[in-house]
Amino acid sequence: MATGLDEDTMRTLQGGRDTMGSMLRAAQKHLQKVFIVWVVGLVGTIYALQNVLWDKLRADMLRLAPEANIIAVTPFDVILLQVKIGAVLGILMALPFLIYYSRDALRERGYWPADKVPLWKLWSLLLLSAALFAGGIIYSYELFFPLMFDFLAENADAAGFQPDYSIVKWVGFVALLGFSFGLAAQLPLLMSALSYTGIVPYETFRNRWRVAVVLIFGFGALFSPPDPFTQVMWGLPLVGLYIVSLGISKILVLTKRAGEEVGTGSVARKRWNKLAAGGVVAGGAVYYVLATPAFQSVRAFAAWFPSDRLTGDIARPALPGLGTETTAALIAAAVGLVAAVVVLYYYMIRELDVAAAEAGHYGDPTAIDVGALSAGAVRSAPLEAFEEMDEAEALELAQTAMDEDNPDKAEAILDRWDFVQENIAEGEGGEAATDDDANVVTSTTAGVFNAFTEEETTEDDIGGYYYDIAFVLDSLTSKAIWFVGTFMLISGAAFVFLYSGGIGDIKNTFVRNLPQSMRSDVVFVNLHPVEHLIFIVKFSAILGAVSVLPLIVYFAWPALRERGIVGGERGVLAIWSGTVIFSMVAGSLAGFTYVAPTVISWLAFDVLQADMQISYRVAKFGWLVLALTVGIGLLFEIPVTMVLFHRGGIVSFQTIQDRWRSVTLGVFVASALFSPKGIFTMFLVAIPVTLAFLVGLGALWLYTLGGRRTPGGVEPAD
């Protein structure tokens, strides 16, 4: 195993082992203390979970979802879960002590600061990080989770599924999302540190804010329910954190570039009237909305918002022991104070920006306020600050400098602007040379590539598959809009239908097809909070992918034929697409009406005879029904496809007959990779597909009279 690793990897692993060994040796005499901390964390967590936390977690998170239950699937679920949680929390509690006691070993290896760092700085950083993490956890615990579980339980119950959440899956889901909120709350610290150290420039975070917003809401769309109110509750706090992080990063970076600290007190005294105006306007607006009939607009918005969790019966805020007007005044004062801080921040940024420019550290040159610079700073300012400036702006800045009795600055602005315009004019004449350079680069790259190919070496000698795939994929790029559009249309329509109640209708129809004695005994449960939603998404994606497949084959046909991969009649693909749709629809109807109920009844007979309760998981039962409905149609499509492709000269009977072993092996390999875990389910998928392939092979043998009759007038593939 070790011989398969390169030298750098071996050194890295060895260094990690040495570091861990040094830490343990340095902390050896304190390991008992570390172990005691771990045991205290383990035992304390188990005790708290047993006596307090389980009931409190359920009461707080499911207070809006009384139809949801927390169940144990196996006898060891609760005790093992408590031990796992306690062990993890114990490690988290003991880890700081282990690091602290091994600080000497870490210092020797360069992982600990050589200079003594003031404790107040370390504690301030740790406390700030812990406070941000706790804020994310509190937000998710108090606001996000109750509303989310309310939505999930209502949606599952409306579809006829019992929201009986497995305690293991429920806790894992809560821990994953809660931890993600806690980590997301670290965004201000992370962005500030990266920007201040220059690892990721502040300008990168600022210029890519659109990408950040898309990623935030995209992540929320994947890991939170598709309810508008829940999406807003997920996305808006994270977007707000990103904006706050940008502001903190900017002021830290400008302070570093300025080389001197701009006094907050001096800026506040200088701009006191602006600060007061901002506070009064913001606070007055909030008081007007909360304490006057203008509050009706808030109620109107709540009634309009498309969610049953935000309604129009919102009352004016009133703190305990205080009236609504007093509460409104306190809230207005707090908002006014925040607004004054924002105004102060704005003027601090302006002062720091000028100080940084005067010191020669410009950051983003295009963001420089040329009007705030001195004459000397204008002459040394980067050219990019004047490239986006037109003549009118330059003249206006020069006139302002003249009005301020600063002719030297006005002359510097005009000289700098003229110099930039001359450089731009000269650069336009060199565009042709740039294009020539690009051609030189392209030809040189091609020459380097050709240098690796000997004269007697051809594509066929090295396989050629890479070139075939690249050629086919390149031919499909211009048709990508068709594939994406079809996939989105089919999968989106399926998702909307199933999500808006279709999955419940399908379940009820299926239950009605069961024997009369079974209908009242079959219960469908959700063991995971988002189990039925995940099933809907996966099923919709499968329908979209199957719908796109005929389009891909149709548009790739010319390229495939040009590379000699296929031959025959392209029009056969249209007939084949129709048979795929017909087989799926007909197979689904037949399987849903007859096959699936019969199989489920046979499987459940012994269970009912033993007076056991049947509680099928939504996902497991859904995939079983899917296999017995759509799967039957796709099995029927296999021999139909084989006959059509032979008849159209796409894939001949002789080719299929020669490759039957490879096809059979490929079916079993694909079943092992893509079917649910377990060898039994692999055989359940692979054997029917293989039998359908053999049926198609037998049908082709009969159709071709043992291979003696071939399609006429059709050019076969190479």
VMD Tcl script that draws the C-alpha trace (Angstrom):
set ca {
  {0.00 0.00 0.00}
  {2.78 2.40 0.96}
  {4.65 1.75 -2.31}
  {1.72 3.26 -4.22}
  {2.24 6.67 -2.57}
  {4.62 9.28 -3.92}
  {7.49 10.69 -1.87}
  {5.76 13.99 -1.01}
  {2.69 12.18 0.28}
  {4.84 9.87 2.37}
  {6.65 12.85 3.89}
  {3.34 14.57 4.65}
  {1.93 11.49 6.36}
  {5.14 10.96 8.31}
  {5.15 14.61 9.38}
  {1.56 14.32 10.57}
  {2.36 11.21 12.59}
  {5.43 12.88 14.10}
  {3.43 15.98 15.03}
  {0.68 13.94 16.67}
  {3.28 11.87 18.51}
  {5.04 15.01 19.74}
  {1.74 16.48 20.91}
  {0.87 13.34 22.85}
  {4.37 13.09 24.38}
  {4.31 16.77 25.39}
  {0.84 16.41 26.90}
  {1.53 12.98 28.40}
  {1.53 14.12 32.00}
  {-1.71 15.99 31.37}
  {-3.51 13.22 29.44}
  {-5.40 12.22 32.56}
  {-6.87 15.71 32.73}
  {-7.78 15.59 29.04}
  {-9.38 12.16 29.50}
  {-11.34 13.40 32.53}
  {-12.68 16.31 30.47}
  {-13.76 13.87 27.76}
  {-15.49 11.59 30.27}
  {-17.26 14.55 31.86}
  {-18.48 15.65 28.44}
  {-19.64 12.12 27.58}
  {-21.45 11.41 30.85}
  {-22.86 14.91 31.15}
  {-24.27 14.80 27.62}
  {-25.91 11.39 28.17}
  {-27.43 12.56 31.47}
  {-28.70 15.80 29.94}
  {-30.19 13.99 26.95}
  {-32.00 11.43 29.10}
  {-33.42 13.86 31.65}
  {-33.92 17.15 29.82}
  {-32.88 17.55 26.23}
  {-34.91 14.89 24.39}
  {-38.23 16.28 25.61}
  {-37.11 19.87 25.15}
  {-35.81 19.28 21.61}
  {-39.06 17.66 20.57}
  {-41.20 20.30 22.28}
  {-39.29 23.25 20.79}
  {-38.70 22.01 17.23}
  {-42.03 20.24 16.69}
  {-44.24 22.65 18.59}
  {-45.86 23.74 15.31}
  {-46.09 20.16 13.95}
  {-48.18 18.09 16.43}
  {-48.76 15.40 13.78}
  {-45.04 14.51 13.73}
  {-43.65 11.77 15.98}
  {-40.11 10.74 16.91}
  {-39.67 6.95 16.93}
  {-36.89 4.43 17.56}
  {-36.52 1.90 14.73}
  {-34.22 -0.51 16.61}
  {-33.85 -1.24 20.36}
  {-30.38 0.33 20.42}
  {-31.16 3.57 18.56}
  {-31.47 5.86 21.58}
  {-28.61 4.54 23.71}
  {-26.15 4.38 20.81}
  {-27.16 7.85 19.64}
  {-26.63 9.26 23.14}
  {-23.17 7.67 23.34}
  {-22.22 9.00 19.88}
  {-23.37 12.54 20.70}
  {-21.64 12.43 24.08}
  {-18.40 11.11 22.58}
  {-18.33 13.84 19.92}
  {-19.09 16.63 22.38}
  {-16.53 15.20 24.79}
  {-13.86 15.30 22.08}
  {-14.77 18.90 21.23}
  {-14.48 19.84 24.91}
  {-11.16 18.00 25.42}
  {-9.49 19.15 22.18}
  {-8.65 22.72 23.38}
  {-7.05 21.29 26.53}
  {-4.97 18.83 24.46}
  {-3.77 21.62 22.16}
  {-2.96 23.89 25.09}
  {-0.96 21.27 27.00}
  {0.99 20.36 23.82}
  {1.78 23.98 22.86}
  {5.52 23.51 23.44}
  {5.71 20.70 20.87}
  {3.65 22.72 18.43}
  {5.93 25.73 18.92}
  {9.00 23.61 18.12}
  {7.45 22.53 14.82}
  {6.31 26.03 13.87}
  {2.58 25.44 14.43}
  {2.37 27.78 17.44}
  {3.31 31.51 17.42}
  {6.90 32.03 18.54}
  {6.05 35.42 20.00}
  {3.82 35.61 22.99}
  {0.31 36.51 21.91}
  {-1.70 38.52 24.44}
  {-4.33 36.32 26.01}
  {-7.00 38.95 25.59}
  {-6.59 38.74 21.81}
  {-6.91 34.96 21.79}
  {-9.88 35.01 24.12}
  {-11.53 37.82 22.16}
  {-11.19 35.86 18.94}
  {-12.44 32.64 20.50}
  {-15.37 34.36 22.20}
  {-16.34 36.18 19.01}
  {-16.22 32.94 17.04}
  {-18.23 31.12 19.72}
  {-20.78 33.95 19.84}
  {-21.24 33.87 16.06}
  {-21.58 30.08 16.08}
  {-24.10 30.24 18.93}
  {-26.04 32.93 17.08}
  {-26.37 30.68 14.03}
  {-27.48 27.76 16.19}
  {-30.02 29.88 18.10}
  {-31.49 31.25 14.88}
  {-31.91 27.78 13.40}
  {-33.28 26.37 16.68}
  {-35.73 29.13 17.54}
  {-36.97 30.18 14.09}
  {-35.91 27.99 11.19}
  {-36.47 24.45 12.48}
  {-39.99 24.91 13.95}
  {-41.30 26.47 10.75}
  {-39.49 23.95 8.54}
  {-40.79 20.90 10.42}
  {-44.27 22.42 10.41}
  {-44.13 22.61 6.62}
  {-42.63 19.13 6.19}
  {-45.11 17.45 8.53}
  {-48.10 19.20 6.94}
  {-46.92 18.33 3.44}
  {-46.36 14.67 4.31}
  {-49.66 14.40 6.18}
  {-51.57 15.97 3.26}
  {-50.12 13.30 0.96}
  {-51.24 10.53 3.32}
  {-47.78 9.78 4.75}
  {-47.31 9.50 8.51}
  {-44.40 11.75 9.66}
  {-42.85 9.24 12.06}
  {-39.25 10.43 12.08}
  {-36.50 8.01 13.09}
  {-34.69 9.56 16.03}
  {-31.32 8.81 14.40}
  {-32.25 10.39 11.06}
  {-34.04 13.31 12.73}
  {-31.11 14.17 14.98}
  {-28.66 13.77 12.09}
  {-30.75 16.10 9.94}
  {-31.03 18.69 12.73}
  {-27.32 18.45 13.50}
  {-26.33 18.87 9.83}
  {-28.47 21.96 9.23}
  {-27.77 23.45 12.66}
  {-24.04 22.99 12.19}
  {-24.27 24.55 8.73}
  {-25.95 27.65 10.22}
  {-23.24 27.84 12.89}
  {-20.50 27.62 10.28}
  {-22.24 30.14 8.05}
  {-22.26 32.57 10.98}
  {-18.42 32.44 10.91}
  {-18.51 34.20 7.53}
  {-17.52 37.65 8.90}
  {-14.43 36.22 10.60}
  {-13.45 34.11 7.60}
  {-13.84 36.83 4.98}
  {-12.14 39.41 7.19}
  {-9.15 37.15 7.82}
  {-8.79 36.20 4.15}
  {-9.08 39.82 3.00}
  {-6.75 41.25 5.65}
  {-4.03 38.68 4.98}
  {-4.42 39.05 1.21}
  {-5.10 35.35 0.62}
  {-8.33 36.32 -1.12}
  {-8.45 40.03 -2.03}
  {-11.40 42.03 -0.80}
  {-12.16 43.01 -4.40}
  {-12.76 39.35 -5.24}
  {-15.48 39.04 -2.58}
  {-16.97 42.35 -3.70}
  {-17.00 41.58 -7.43}
  {-18.36 38.04 -7.01}
  {-21.30 38.93 -4.78}
  {-23.80 37.79 -7.42}
  {-22.18 34.37 -7.50}
  {-22.31 34.23 -3.69}
  {-26.03 35.05 -3.62}
  {-26.81 32.41 -6.26}
  {-24.80 29.80 -4.34}
  {-26.53 30.67 -1.06}
  {-30.04 30.31 -2.46}
  {-28.99 27.30 -4.56}
  {-27.70 25.53 -1.45}
  {-30.92 26.46 0.33}
  {-33.01 25.05 -2.53}
  {-31.20 21.72 -2.17}
  {-31.24 21.38 1.62}
  {-34.42 23.15 2.69}
  {-38.08 22.64 1.76}
  {-39.35 24.36 -1.43}
  {-41.59 26.74 0.51}
  {-41.05 30.45 -0.30}
  {-41.11 31.49 3.35}
  {-38.54 28.83 4.33}
  {-36.35 29.78 1.38}
  {-36.40 33.43 2.49}
  {-35.61 32.44 6.08}
  {-32.66 30.42 4.83}
  {-31.25 32.81 2.25}
  {-31.77 36.34 3.61}
  {-29.77 35.91 6.85}
  {-26.85 34.44 4.91}
  {-26.99 37.21 2.31}
  {-27.11 39.74 5.14}
  {-24.08 38.07 6.75}
  {-22.24 38.28 3.44}
  {-22.97 42.02 3.19}
  {-21.85 42.61 6.78}
  {-18.70 40.57 6.08}
  {-17.97 42.72 3.04}
  {-18.27 45.85 5.16}
  {-15.99 44.55 7.90}
  {-13.46 43.29 5.36}
  {-13.38 46.62 3.57}
  {-12.72 48.71 6.65}
  {-9.98 46.32 7.84}
  {-8.26 46.29 4.44}
  {-8.44 50.07 4.13}
  {-7.04 50.49 7.64}
  {-4.12 48.26 6.69}
  {-3.53 50.13 3.41}
  {-3.79 53.54 5.03}
  {-0.88 52.77 7.33}
  {-2.48 54.83 10.09}
  {-5.73 54.62 12.00}
  {-8.35 57.21 11.18}
  {-9.87 58.29 14.46}
  {-13.49 57.26 14.89}
  {-14.09 60.08 17.35}
  {-12.70 62.74 15.04}
  {-14.83 61.52 12.13}
  {-17.92 61.44 14.38}
  {-17.30 65.01 15.59}
  {-16.69 66.20 12.05}
  {-19.84 64.57 10.67}
  {-22.12 64.76 13.73}
  {-24.91 66.42 11.78}
  {-24.94 63.61 9.17}
  {-25.00 60.97 11.90}
  {-27.88 62.69 13.68}
  {-29.85 63.10 10.45}
  {-29.45 59.40 9.57}
  {-30.52 58.28 13.03}
  {-33.55 60.59 13.16}
  {-34.78 59.66 9.67}
  {-34.42 55.90 10.19}
  {-35.84 55.91 13.71}
  {-38.70 58.20 12.72}
  {-39.64 55.96 9.81}
  {-39.73 52.88 12.04}
  {-41.82 54.67 14.68}
  {-44.22 55.90 12.00}
  {-44.76 52.36 10.69}
  {-45.17 50.73 14.11}
  {-47.18 53.36 16.00}
  {-49.53 54.77 13.35}
  {-52.16 53.33 10.98}
  {-49.29 52.77 8.51}
  {-48.88 49.39 10.23}
  {-51.73 48.17 8.04}
  {-49.28 48.02 5.15}
  {-47.24 45.44 7.10}
  {-50.36 43.37 7.62}
  {-51.25 43.67 3.95}
  {-47.81 42.41 2.93}
  {-48.06 39.49 5.38}
  {-51.46 38.56 3.96}
  {-50.13 38.76 0.39}
  {-46.97 36.70 1.04}
  {-47.44 33.20 -0.45}
  {-47.13 31.17 2.75}
  {-49.61 30.01 5.36}
  {-47.04 30.79 8.09}
  {-47.09 34.55 7.56}
  {-50.66 35.83 7.81}
  {-52.32 39.21 8.01}
  {-53.21 39.02 11.73}
  {-49.83 40.32 12.90}
  {-50.10 42.53 16.01}
  {-48.03 45.57 16.88}
  {-45.00 44.69 19.02}
  {-45.38 45.23 22.75}
  {-42.70 44.37 25.30}
  {-43.85 42.95 28.68}
  {-45.10 45.76 30.88}
  {-44.88 48.36 28.12}
  {-47.43 49.68 25.67}
  {-47.18 49.52 21.91}
  {-46.10 53.17 21.59}
  {-43.33 52.82 24.18}
  {-42.14 49.63 22.51}
  {-42.23 51.35 19.11}
  {-40.16 54.22 20.54}
  {-37.54 51.82 21.92}
  {-37.32 49.92 18.63}
  {-37.08 53.23 16.74}
  {-34.26 54.38 19.01}
  {-32.36 51.13 18.41}
  {-32.84 51.40 14.65}
  {-31.78 55.04 14.73}
  {-28.60 54.10 16.58}
  {-27.82 51.42 13.99}
  {-28.44 53.93 11.19}
  {-26.07 56.43 12.81}
  {-23.41 53.69 13.02}
  {-23.93 52.92 9.32}
  {-23.49 56.61 8.44}
  {-20.35 56.74 10.60}
  {-19.07 53.66 8.80}
  {-19.65 55.34 5.44}
  {-17.58 58.39 6.36}
  {-14.92 56.23 8.00}
  {-14.56 54.38 4.70}
  {-14.18 57.65 2.83}
  {-11.51 58.91 5.21}
  {-9.62 55.61 5.13}
  {-9.86 55.47 1.34}
  {-8.22 58.89 1.04}
  {-5.56 58.01 3.64}
  {-4.75 54.76 1.79}
  {-4.42 56.63 -1.51}
  {-2.18 59.25 0.09}
  {0.01 56.42 1.41}
  {0.26 54.90 -2.07}
  {-1.82 51.78 -1.34}
  {-4.78 52.01 -3.68}
  {-6.37 48.57 -3.64}
  {-8.91 48.76 -6.46}
  {-7.71 51.71 -8.63}
  {-11.08 52.20 -10.33}
  {-12.73 52.86 -6.94}
  {-10.46 55.82 -6.02}
  {-12.18 59.14 -5.34}
  {-9.84 61.40 -7.34}
  {-11.57 64.51 -6.05}
  {-10.52 63.73 -2.46}
  {-6.79 63.38 -3.30}
  {-4.11 65.99 -3.00}
  {-2.13 67.23 -6.02}
  {0.81 64.96 -5.25}
  {-1.47 61.93 -4.79}
  {-3.17 62.67 -8.13}
  {0.19 62.62 -9.93}
  {1.09 59.26 -8.36}
  {-2.38 57.72 -8.68}
  {-2.59 54.63 -10.93}
  {-3.71 55.11 -14.52}
  {-6.73 52.83 -14.04}
  {-8.37 55.57 -11.95}
  {-8.59 57.76 -15.07}
  {-9.39 55.13 -17.72}
  {-13.13 55.06 -17.01}
  {-13.30 58.85 -16.69}
  {-14.68 60.87 -19.61}
  {-13.66 64.42 -20.53}
  {-16.64 66.03 -18.80}
  {-15.80 64.35 -15.49}
  {-12.14 65.36 -15.74}
  {-13.10 68.99 -16.44}
  {-15.59 68.99 -13.57}
  {-12.97 67.68 -11.13}
  {-10.47 70.28 -12.35}
  {-13.05 73.07 -11.98}
  {-13.84 71.91 -8.43}
  {-10.12 72.06 -7.59}
  {-9.94 75.59 -9.01}
  {-12.95 76.62 -6.93}
  {-11.10 75.30 -3.88}
  {-8.14 77.51 -4.81}
  {-5.97 74.52 -5.72}
  {-4.75 75.13 -9.32}
  {-1.88 72.67 -8.88}
  {-4.37 69.85 -8.31}
  {-6.50 70.93 -11.28}
  {-3.46 70.86 -13.55}
  {-2.45 67.43 -12.22}
  {-5.92 66.00 -12.96}
  {-5.95 67.28 -16.55}
  {-2.36 66.18 -17.22}
  {-3.03 62.72 -15.84}
  {-6.23 62.35 -17.87}
  {-4.53 63.50 -21.11}
  {-1.69 61.04 -20.54}
  {-4.14 58.14 -20.12}
  {-6.05 59.08 -23.29}
  {-2.82 59.12 -25.32}
  {-1.95 55.63 -24.06}
  {-5.44 54.37 -24.95}
  {-5.14 55.77 -28.50}
  {-1.75 54.10 -28.97}
  {-3.09 50.80 -27.60}
  {-5.92 50.66 -30.16}
  {-3.36 50.55 -32.94}
  {-1.74 47.51 -31.41}
  {-4.81 45.31 -31.43}
  {-3.85 43.66 -34.70}
  {-0.50 42.74 -33.23}
  {-2.27 41.25 -30.25}
  {-4.40 39.13 -32.55}
  {-1.28 38.02 -34.39}
  {0.27 37.11 -31.07}
  {-2.81 35.05 -30.25}
  {-2.45 33.23 -33.56}
  {1.22 32.61 -32.79}
  {0.28 31.15 -29.42}
  {-2.34 28.95 -31.03}
  {-0.01 27.69 -33.72}
  {2.78 27.13 -31.20}
  {0.44 25.10 -28.99}
  {-0.60 23.02 -31.97}
  {3.05 22.48 -32.88}
  {3.89 21.32 -29.36}
  {0.98 18.89 -29.47}
  {2.03 17.54 -32.88}
  {5.58 17.07 -31.63}
  {4.40 14.24 -29.40}
  {2.98 12.30 -32.37}
  {5.36 10.19 -34.43}
  {4.79 10.00 -38.17}
  {3.64 6.40 -38.07}
  {1.29 6.94 -35.08}
  {-2.43 7.43 -35.80}
  {-5.60 7.89 -33.78}
  {-6.44 4.23 -34.19}
  {-3.06 3.24 -32.77}
  {-3.79 4.98 -29.47}
  {-7.42 3.94 -29.26}
  {-9.18 6.94 -30.75}
  {-11.97 6.83 -28.16}
  {-11.01 10.16 -26.65}
  {-11.21 11.87 -30.04}
  {-14.52 10.19 -30.84}
  {-16.06 11.33 -27.54}
  {-14.66 14.85 -27.88}
  {-15.95 15.11 -31.44}
  {-19.45 13.94 -30.49}
  {-19.64 16.17 -27.41}
  {-18.49 19.16 -29.45}
  {-21.30 18.53 -31.92}
  {-23.82 18.61 -29.05}
  {-22.74 21.91 -27.47}
  {-24.83 24.02 -29.85}
  {-27.92 21.90 -29.00}
  {-27.50 22.14 -25.23}
  {-30.50 24.49 -24.94}
  {-32.72 21.69 -26.26}
  {-31.45 19.21 -23.68}
  {-31.64 21.61 -20.76}
  {-35.05 22.92 -21.81}
  {-36.54 19.45 -22.22}
  {-35.09 18.25 -18.94}
  {-36.35 21.30 -17.04}
  {-39.78 21.11 -18.65}
  {-40.39 17.40 -17.97}
  {-38.76 17.23 -14.55}
  {-40.32 20.55 -13.48}
  {-43.80 19.48 -14.57}
  {-43.41 16.13 -12.76}
  {-42.16 17.86 -9.61}
  {-44.98 20.40 -9.57}
  {-47.58 17.67 -10.13}
  {-46.23 15.39 -7.40}
  {-45.47 18.19 -4.94}
  {-48.89 19.82 -5.32}
  {-50.72 16.65 -4.27}
  {-50.08 14.24 -7.11}
  {-48.02 11.87 -4.98}
  {-50.91 11.61 -2.52}
  {-53.38 10.91 -5.33}
  {-51.10 8.20 -6.73}
  {-50.77 6.64 -3.28}
  {-54.53 6.62 -2.74}
  {-55.14 5.12 -6.18}
  {-52.59 2.42 -5.53}
  {-54.13 1.57 -2.15}
  {-57.56 1.23 -3.78}
  {-56.10 -1.39 -6.12}
  {-54.99 -3.52 -3.17}
  {-57.26 -6.27 -1.82}
  {-60.04 -5.03 0.43}
  {-58.56 -6.72 3.48}
  {-55.26 -4.86 3.15}
  {-56.34 -1.29 2.50}
  {-56.78 -0.24 6.12}
  {-53.65 -2.05 7.33}
  {-51.06 -0.45 5.07}
  {-49.43 2.71 6.45}
  {-46.77 4.83 4.74}
  {-44.25 6.54 7.01}
  {-41.52 9.14 6.65}
  {-38.49 8.15 8.72}
  {-36.50 11.15 7.45}
  {-38.01 14.66 7.53}
  {-37.43 15.24 3.80}
  {-37.78 11.63 2.63}
  {-40.83 12.14 0.44}
  {-39.45 15.38 -1.02}
  {-36.17 13.67 -1.95}
  {-38.13 10.87 -3.62}
  {-40.13 13.43 -5.62}
  {-36.94 15.21 -6.75}
  {-35.19 11.98 -7.76}
  {-38.22 10.62 -9.59}
  {-38.69 13.91 -11.47}
  {-35.00 13.94 -12.41}
  {-35.24 10.36 -13.75}
  {-38.21 11.29 -15.95}
  {-36.35 14.32 -17.26}
  {-33.22 12.27 -18.03}
  {-35.19 9.56 -19.85}
  {-36.96 12.24 -21.90}
  {-33.66 13.84 -22.91}
  {-32.00 10.57 -23.98}
  {-33.76 10.25 -27.40}
  {-32.93 13.91 -28.15}
  {-29.26 13.35 -27.37}
  {-29.10 10.31 -29.66}
  {-30.96 12.13 -32.45}
  {-28.73 15.23 -32.43}
  {-25.54 13.21 -31.95}
  {-26.38 10.96 -34.89}
  {-24.52 12.92 -37.63}
  {-21.32 13.06 -35.55}
  {-21.62 9.41 -34.57}
  {-22.06 8.44 -38.20}
  {-19.17 10.59 -39.35}
  {-16.87 8.84 -36.86}
  {-18.09 5.45 -38.11}
  {-19.69 4.52 -34.79}
  {-23.23 4.04 -36.17}
  {-24.87 3.57 -39.50}
  {-28.35 3.02 -40.85}
  {-31.47 5.12 -40.97}
  {-31.75 8.14 -38.69}
  {-35.53 8.14 -39.00}
  {-35.70 4.95 -36.93}
  {-34.84 7.08 -33.90}
  {-38.15 8.93 -34.15}
  {-40.03 5.61 -34.07}
  {-37.82 4.45 -31.22}
  {-38.57 7.60 -29.19}
  {-42.28 6.98 -29.63}
  {-41.93 3.38 -28.46}
  {-39.98 4.51 -25.38}
  {-42.77 6.88 -24.36}
  {-45.47 4.31 -25.16}
  {-43.65 1.56 -23.24}
  {-43.22 3.76 -20.17}
  {-46.86 4.86 -20.16}
  {-48.33 1.45 -20.96}
  {-45.99 -0.37 -18.60}
  {-46.76 2.10 -15.82}
  {-50.52 1.68 -16.24}
  {-50.33 -2.11 -16.37}
  {-47.87 -2.35 -13.51}
  {-49.68 0.20 -11.37}
  {-53.05 -1.44 -11.90}
  {-52.19 -5.14 -11.77}
  {-48.56 -6.12 -11.21}
  {-47.56 -3.87 -8.30}
  {-50.71 -4.51 -6.18}
  {-50.39 -8.26 -6.79}
  {-46.73 -8.33 -5.78}
  {-47.27 -6.10 -2.74}
  {-50.23 -8.23 -1.65}
  {-48.14 -11.39 -1.96}
  {-45.28 -9.83 0.03}
  {-47.60 -8.55 2.77}
  {-49.75 -11.68 3.12}
  {-47.56 -13.39 5.73}
  {-47.18 -10.16 7.68}
  {-50.92 -9.67 7.96}
  {-51.47 -13.32 8.82}
  {-49.13 -12.85 11.79}
  {-51.15 -9.82 13.00}
  {-48.24 -7.43 12.40}
  {-48.62 -3.80 11.46}
  {-47.35 -2.81 8.01}
  {-45.52 0.53 7.88}
  {-43.75 1.03 4.58}
  {-41.09 3.71 4.20}
  {-42.11 6.19 1.52}
  {-38.79 6.05 -0.34}
  {-38.36 2.25 -0.23}
  {-41.98 1.61 -1.18}
  {-41.87 4.29 -3.87}
  {-38.85 2.76 -5.59}
  {-40.45 -0.69 -5.42}
  {-43.62 0.61 -7.08}
  {-41.50 2.48 -9.64}
  {-39.63 -0.73 -10.50}
  {-42.92 -2.62 -10.88}
  {-44.48 0.07 -13.11}
  {-42.03 2.11 -15.17}
  {-39.50 -0.72 -14.89}
  {-41.89 -3.13 -16.61}
  {-42.28 -0.73 -19.51}
  {-38.53 -0.30 -19.83}
  {-38.02 -4.08 -19.76}
  {-40.49 -4.44 -22.61}
  {-38.61 -1.70 -24.47}
  {-35.33 -3.66 -24.50}
  {-36.35 -6.27 -27.15}
  {-38.29 -3.61 -29.07}
  {-35.16 -1.44 -29.23}
  {-33.05 -4.38 -30.38}
  {-35.46 -5.20 -33.23}
  {-35.78 -1.56 -34.32}
  {-32.04 -0.93 -34.29}
  {-31.43 -4.06 -36.34}
  {-34.18 -3.19 -38.79}
  {-32.77 0.32 -39.24}
  {-29.20 -0.90 -39.64}
  {-28.04 0.84 -36.48}
  {-26.89 -2.26 -34.58}
  {-27.13 -5.57 -36.45}
  {-28.17 -8.92 -35.02}
  {-24.71 -10.29 -35.72}
  {-23.11 -7.53 -33.62}
  {-25.51 -8.12 -30.75}
  {-24.96 -11.86 -30.93}
  {-21.17 -11.46 -30.90}
  {-21.29 -9.09 -27.90}
  {-23.88 -10.83 -25.73}
  {-21.34 -11.79 -23.07}
  {-20.07 -8.20 -22.81}
  {-23.62 -6.87 -22.59}
  {-24.55 -9.35 -19.84}
  {-21.42 -8.51 -17.84}
  {-22.10 -4.78 -18.29}
  {-25.67 -5.19 -17.00}
  {-24.46 -6.89 -13.81}
  {-21.71 -4.31 -13.27}
  {-24.14 -1.41 -13.77}
  {-26.64 -3.08 -11.40}
  {-23.95 -3.45 -8.75}
  {-23.04 0.22 -9.05}
  {-26.46 1.87 -9.34}
  {-28.93 -0.43 -7.59}
  {-29.57 -0.13 -3.83}
  {-27.03 -1.74 -1.54}
  {-27.01 -5.49 -1.21}
  {-26.34 -8.34 -3.62}
  {-29.99 -9.37 -3.53}
  {-31.17 -6.09 -5.05}
  {-28.39 -6.31 -7.63}
  {-29.78 -9.62 -8.84}
  {-33.35 -8.29 -8.73}
  {-32.31 -5.63 -11.26}
  {-29.75 -7.50 -13.34}
  {-31.60 -10.79 -13.91}
  {-34.81 -9.27 -15.40}
  {-32.77 -6.95 -17.65}
  {-30.61 -9.86 -18.82}
  {-33.68 -12.01 -19.48}
  {-35.25 -9.17 -21.50}
  {-32.02 -8.92 -23.51}
  {-32.06 -12.67 -24.17}
  {-35.71 -12.47 -25.22}
  {-34.79 -9.73 -27.67}
  {-31.88 -11.83 -28.94}
  {-34.23 -14.79 -29.50}
  {-36.77 -12.58 -31.28}
  {-34.04 -11.28 -33.58}
  {-32.87 -14.85 -34.28}
  {-36.37 -15.75 -35.39}
  {-36.80 -12.51 -37.34}
  {-33.51 -12.93 -39.22}
  {-33.98 -16.70 -39.76}
  {-30.94 -17.49 -37.68}
  {-28.96 -14.49 -38.94}
  {-29.38 -15.31 -42.66}
  {-31.65 -12.33 -43.43}
  {-30.17 -8.84 -43.15}
  {-31.79 -5.42 -43.68}
  {-31.43 -4.41 -47.30}
  {-30.17 -1.07 -48.60}
  {-28.75 0.01 -45.27}
  {-25.11 0.86 -44.71}
  {-23.90 -0.80 -41.51}
  {-21.69 0.86 -38.94}
  {-17.97 0.19 -38.86}
}
mol new
graphics top color blue
foreach p $ca { graphics top sphere $p radius 0.5 }
foreach p [lrange $ca 0 end-1] q [lrange $ca 1 end] { graphics top cylinder $p $q radius 0.2 }
display resetview
